[in-house]
Amino acid sequence: MKLTKHIFMLLVLLTAISCDNVLDKQPLDKLQGENLFSNPEGVKLYMANLYYQLPIEDFTFFRQGFNWNTGDPNNGGFAPAMITDEAVHTEFGDFIGNDDFQWWDQGYKLIRDTNILIDIIPTLDVSEDETKALVGESAFIRAYAYFALVKRYGGVPLITAVQKYEGDVEALKVPRSTEKETWDFVLKECDIAIANLADSWPGGERRATKWVAYALKSRAALHAASLAKYGDRAPISGTAVDQKLVGLEKSAAAEYYKAAIEASEAIISSGKFALYKPSPASPEEAAENYRKLFEDPNIAPTEAIFIKGYARPGSGTGHNYGIWFQPNQTANGWPHPGRMNPTLDLIDAYESYTNPGQSAPVTTTVAGNDVSDYNGFDPAKNYKRYDDPAGIYKDKDARLWATAILPGTAWKGQKIIIQAGFIKPDGSAQLFGGEPIKVGSATIYPYGAADRTQYSGFDTWGGNNTRTGVSFKKFLNEGVNVAPGWNQTVSDWADFRYAEILLNYAEAIVESGTGTATKGAQALNDIRRRAGHTKDIPLTIDNVIRERRVELAFENKRFWDLIRRREYHTLFNNRVRHALVPVLDLRVTPAKYIFIRQNIARLNPATFDYKNYYRYVPGIGANGLVQNPQY
Amino acid sequence: MKSPIYVSALALMLFAAGCKIDNYPAPDAQLYGTFLDAETNEPVEQDIIRGSTIEYIEHGYASQTKQVMLVKNDGTYRNNLIFANQYTITPVRGNFVPTEPQEVTVAGETQLDFKVQPYIRLKDAKIEKSGSKVIATFKIQQTVINNVRKIGLYAHPEPSVGEPMRTVLSETEINGATDPNKVYKLEIDIPSNSNNLKTGNQYFFRVGAIIDAPESKFNYAKAVRIAL
């Protein structure tokens, strides 16, 4: 009897326990899918995460990847510009490596997250307008993601719906599409976005609009067109080439140029956009306008088509341009400033107002015929002498003055001193260090001042001072003394701006020989006029490329321009980049400045290999994909 | 009393199993050889960086992963740590007319020379210092109808000097067919390269030419050492 009772009790107990679905419990700290998507606010939240993952090449984009401002964001201040002819790092001389600029796992994660949303949109209980906007936005995000993939890897697996694991791994493996199919997919997704997105968002949210999608299409189509036109400048072979997974036919160039022209034209003729302050009264005003545009792109709502914002100082919500790239004198306590050094090669590209339409290499001697002599100081030469160390840059394009801090110019209320040494009264040179000397009653210091905190050039201490002769300015905020810590800079980034669209337009017209040449020339000259030029120049490819180099400098465009036009291996073939070194000449009284064009000290020559035109596909052992050539 | 036996048996089993996994033989074969001009039987000079490469695939694996060997300046190559096995070996992206893949058995000391047809032969090359200049003269014999893209004289402190490895260069664009009897002349001015060519030091000079073919590499004459 007693036993029966016990068994009964046990049964009751077991039943009770089994009813309590321990294993079916929902986590309390996470939002469930159906709850998230049933609520418009939830969709907004989800969307914010997708935008965060967008591969925007902004202040937090480095060769290690995107959003490099969380966890430990210490990358030594190495920026993508330093892989190009725009700049070098103060301390390090590395060039491109195999693992640089990879974006595979993160790319497919974003695509999966977007596909989840795309699958769910039809089931959402929202208005037709909102559905349309969601369709447009998700197509835009997918286009953006696949554009980032195809420009790195060539053709990639096109995954357009959420994959489900049902016990068979093989079923999940999708082979690479051809490069042509992948580019066409990107442009098609842009078209879907254009057709579904509205002109603007009611609250001015920084989300994709019809125009942002057009801008993406303009950029992507131009990239594809250049690949098709110039692919044979760097022929490669291998399985991936045989299967057309990398490479485009020359004949495809025409359709892509056409797409780039049409997308750019849609933006130009919409009447909604304009250059910020398009007709300055003087080069000085032009320089100030251009500087302000990057200090805060929000002041130019008609020029900045798409902005990525940085809201609060702190992890993940700020960036580090402010600390890494200040000149040493305004470091404000940060131990390693001044790490972006614009090269003489870039400086030379800027025009002079006295001879428009030509790059104006800086001439340092009276003869002026020695711009390719990089052998250092030569006592036999008749150097031009300047009272003002920025005097040598007189008449150079306003954008140079707004992009780089030139020696002797003011920044944050200080005169920035950049000096590499002196020529002694006896004519011998003392450069890059050494003891100060007495001239009369004055003590002359090699780097221009007695104390390390009072100059910004050439002293290698701390890896802090520029070794090219100028410091970096574009994007830095003159009014803010940035706190010496991680992610304290909160300036915003203009991902697409109107000037780029004008340049895409001009390039597509001149490269394809189609479209309206006069409109292309106008696009080019409008940008120049904004920079203080008064004379129009003809539409030629050289003029467009020079204009891109100076107008879009440090906007992380140069790397891709050299890739898409297949110019990297020609430009970086044992390439040594150059400096313009200011030196105090004590042979005359009062002392004046002279300048030496020379190789950047302590920097190895850089060579770009053909295979670097594509990144390697990671994980081919598991995903079974065909590897890119020569990896 | 029984459990210690079990434990030691288990330990022995784990030990035995643990040993097994890594019991593959080490790579114990060597593969070496030279790229030889099929006509003159002379070694074909190469670039040390961005020169010809040898791709090889080891048989017996599904992955067909390509491995690569680089070729030295003098046209020789050597791999002293290769597994004895069957291989498919193809020299690729070279300065010679492309060749077919070969099936090769590698075992012990295996010599494999490649007889190739270099795109260009640089004949009668002479590089001499004359006054404040280094002057190179040579003739060009091209073995294919493609255009010769450019010729160059390259200088570097190391003997592996070449187009991608130089501190000073003097190049001339040709972009056309060359006349085998013409003597080409290139010169480097020493004083105007004082940063890289210092009087009293020794440097290596080498002349080269490149054909206009996809992925082609430079052809060279031998490097010459000159004291300035």
Interface residues (C-beta under 8 A of the other chain):
Chain A: D232 P235 I236 S237 D373 Y374 N375 G376 N573 N574 Q598 N599 T607 D609 Y610 G621 Q630
Chain B: I49 R50 S63 V68 V92 R93 E163 P164 M165 R166 S192 N193 S194 N195 N196 P214 E215
